[in-house]
Amino acid sequence: MVPSPYYYRTKFDIFERPGVLTLNVPLTPLKGDNHGRLTLSAEVLEQVYQTAVSEGKRVRAVMVNNPVNPTGDVIGAEQLTELLNFAHRHKLHVLSNEIYGLSVHDPDVKFTSILELPHPDPERVHFTWGVSKDTGLSGYRCGFVHTRNPAVLQYLNGTLIYFRATGIIQHRLQEFFGDLDWVDRVFFQTMKQRIHARFNDMRTALETYGVHVHPGAGTMFIWADFTKFIPEQTFAGEQWLFHQFLKEKVFIVPGYDYSPDKPGWFRIVFTVDEAVYQEGKKHLITVLKRLQQV
C-alpha cells in the first residue's frame, strides 16, 4: 500500500525483483488546513485494505515517503500514529522512507520522524534515510536502515558487505556529522531558508500565468497543475504539453508517472544552481506565454 501520488520508481523498485504489486492509497485534504495540503487518512487506508482483501489479495505492508515525493506534503505525527495503529491491527509492516526528512523548508510545518513515535509493533516498523537528498551527496551512494526485525537484520548483516559505502565515504560522513551543532544550526537552517525562498520565487512566477502550485512544505520539488495549458483533459494532452516544454529545452516530469488523480500535473526540480534555475525558468515561462496567445 503506497500513498499516491508517489515517486514513479516506487512500483518498479518493489516489483522488478520481488514481484510485489502496489496498491494506491490516495492522499486526502488535511482536516482544518486552509492551504490545500494533503495527508494520509486512516479511513482511506482501511477502505483500500478491505477492498484488496475482498479481491483475494494478500496485503503485507504500507510504504510511505515522508515528506511526499512529488507533492512535498508532510505526513504529521497524528496521521503517522493512525498509520501505525492501522498496521498493527492488520499485522502489516510499515516502511518509512524519510529521504527528504531534513528538507522541510516551510517554517510553519513540523516534521516528525516515525522513529519519534511509540510503535505498537516495533518489529514491523522500518526506517530508511540517505545522504543523497538532504545533504546533496548523491555520489556518495550511502543510505541507512533502522529496524528491530531479527529477520531483516540477519539479511542485512549477511549482504551488506556487497553494497556498503566505502571506508573513505564513511570517514567523510563521520567528519561531516561529527559537528552536529554546525550541521543543525548552520547547514540545514541555511539550506531550508534557500529552498523556501526558491520555492516561493518559482511559485510566484507560475501563478502569474495561472498555474496552480501545490503548497508543498518539503522536498526539492514543486508539484504544479498545468491543466489550463493542455489541449484536452487526458494524459495524451499532458504528454503534448511535455513535448512543448522539451522543444524549449525544459525537462519537467509529467504527472502520469506518479499515479495522480487527474492529468495536467508536472513535477519541477527547482534546487539547481542559480544560473541554471534562471535559464530554466525563462524557457518555461516562454512556453506559457506562447500558449496563452494561442
Secondary structure, DSSP 4 states (H G I P E B T S, - for coil): -EEES--TTHHHHTTTTT-PPP-EEE-EEPTT-SS--EE--HHHHHHHHHHHHHTT----EEEEESS-TTT-----HHHHHHHHHHHHHHT-EEEEE-TTTT-B--TT-----GGGS--SSGGGEEEEEESTTTSS-GGG--EEEEE--HHHHHHHHHHGGGTPPPHHHHHHHHHHHH-HHHIIIIIIHHHHHHHHHHHHHHHHHHHTTT-EE----BSSEEEEE-GGGSSSSSHHHHHHHHHHHHHTT---EEGGGG--SSTTEEEEE--S-HHHHHHHHHHHHHHHHHHHT-
